[in-house]
């Protein structure tokens, strides 16, 4: 009996929190994000922290699909509207640069910054280049550390 318990103790396969599943990880990230932007007790996120947690949540939403893919679908629609607008040919990389500039350079409320972070996950994945590397690296880390597939 003791050996069976010992076999299951510890971190299995590098999954720090155990296997959460894609939807479970997305749910947990959403709870942390909502609690953090409200900042009413122990979890308080400032502007940059909210953007980063939003990026993580958005990446988990893309992995989870199902109902969690709604923010990505909204972001894709808004991005398409910007790209095809009156500004000429706006590449998705330009949108990624502008998004980061807004998050970093403007004083935003944490909830607004969190929404931009969620949008960043979809935009970075579509932009390619350094943005795609960042998104792919984050997704691989989350897959390994949280057990989302």
C-alpha positions in Angstrom: 0.0 0.0 0.0 2.8 2.4 0.9 4.6 1.7 -2.4 1.4 2.4 -4.4 1.0 5.8 -2.7 4.7 6.6 -3.2 4.4 5.8 -6.9 1.7 8.4 -7.3 3.4 11.1 -5.2 5.4 13.9 -6.8 5.2 15.6 -10.1 4.4 13.2 -12.9 5.8 14.0 -16.3 6.6 17.6 -15.3 3.0 18.5 -14.8 3.3 20.9 -11.9 -0.4 21.0 -11.0 -1.3 17.6 -12.2 -3.4 17.0 -15.3 -5.9 19.8 -15.6 -7.2 19.1 -19.1 -7.5 22.0 -21.6 -10.9 23.1 -20.5 -10.0 22.9 -16.8 -6.9 24.9 -17.3 -8.9 27.5 -19.3 -11.4 27.6 -16.5 -8.7 28.1 -13.8 -7.0 30.8 -15.8 -10.4 32.6 -16.2 -11.1 32.4 -12.4 -7.6 33.8 -11.6 -8.0 36.5 -14.2 -11.5 37.7 -13.0 -10.5 37.6 -9.4 -7.2 39.4 -10.1 -8.6 42.3 -12.1 -11.2 42.9 -9.4 -8.4 42.8 -6.9 -10.6 42.7 -3.9 -8.6 40.4 -1.7 -5.4 38.4 -2.1 -5.2 38.1 -5.9 -4.5 41.6 -7.4 -3.2 42.0 -10.9 -1.8 45.3 -12.2 -2.0 46.3 -15.8 1.0 44.2 -17.0 0.2 41.2 -14.9 -3.4 41.2 -16.2 -2.2 41.3 -19.8 0.2 38.4 -19.2 -2.5 36.3 -17.4 -4.8 37.3 -20.2 -2.3 36.0 -22.8 -2.0 32.7 -20.9 -5.8 32.4 -20.7 -6.2 33.2 -24.4 -3.6 30.5 -25.3 -5.5 28.0 -23.1 -8.8 29.0 -24.7 -7.3 28.2 -28.1 -6.1 24.8 -26.8 -9.5 24.0 -25.2 -11.6 24.9 -28.2 -15.4 24.3 -27.6 -17.0 27.2 -25.8 -13.5 28.6 -24.9 -12.8 29.5 -28.6 -15.3 32.3 -28.5 -12.8 35.0 -27.6 -10.5 33.8 -30.5 -13.4 34.0 -32.9 -14.2 37.6 -31.8 -10.6 38.6 -32.1 -10.3 37.1 -35.6 -13.3 39.0 -36.7 -12.0 42.3 -35.3 -8.6 41.7 -36.8 -10.1 41.0 -40.2 -12.1 44.2 -40.0 -8.9 46.2 -39.3 -6.9 44.5 -42.0 -9.6 45.1 -44.7 -10.5 48.7 -43.5 -9.7 52.0 -45.1 -6.1 52.0 -43.8 -4.8 50.0 -46.8 -3.0 46.7 -46.4 -2.4 46.3 -42.6 -0.6 43.1 -41.8 -1.3 41.1 -38.7 2.2 41.7 -37.5 1.4 45.4 -37.4 -1.6 44.7 -35.3 0.5 42.7 -32.9 3.0 45.6 -32.6 0.2 48.1 -32.0 -1.4 45.8 -29.4 1.8 45.5 -27.4 2.4 49.2 -27.7 -1.1 50.0 -26.3 -0.7 47.5 -23.4 2.8 48.8 -22.5 2.4 52.5 -23.3 -1.1 53.4 -22.2 -2.4 53.4 -18.7 -5.2 50.8 -18.8 -7.4 49.3 -16.2 -6.4 45.7 -15.4 -9.6 44.3 -16.9 -9.0 46.2 -20.2 -5.4 45.0 -20.2 -6.6 41.4 -19.6 -8.9 41.6 -22.6 -6.0 42.8 -24.7 -3.9 39.9 -23.4 -6.6 37.4 -24.4 -6.8 39.0 -27.8 -3.0 38.9 -28.1 -3.0 35.0 -27.9 -5.0 34.8 -31.2 -3.2 37.7 -32.9 0.3 36.4 -32.0 -0.5 32.9 -33.3 -1.8 34.4 -36.6 1.0 37.0 -37.0 3.9 34.5 -37.3 7.5 35.7 -36.9 8.6 36.5 -33.3 5.0 36.6 -32.2 4.4 33.1 -33.4 7.5 31.9 -31.6 6.3 33.5 -28.4 2.9 32.0 -28.7 4.2 28.5 -29.6 6.7 28.6 -26.8 4.0 29.6 -24.3 1.6 26.9 -25.6 4.4 24.2 -25.3 5.2 25.3 -21.7 1.6 25.3 -20.7 1.1 21.9 -22.3 4.1 20.4 -20.4 3.5 22.2 -17.0 -0.2 22.0 -16.8 -1.0 18.8 -18.7 -3.2 20.4 -21.3 -3.3 18.7 -24.7 
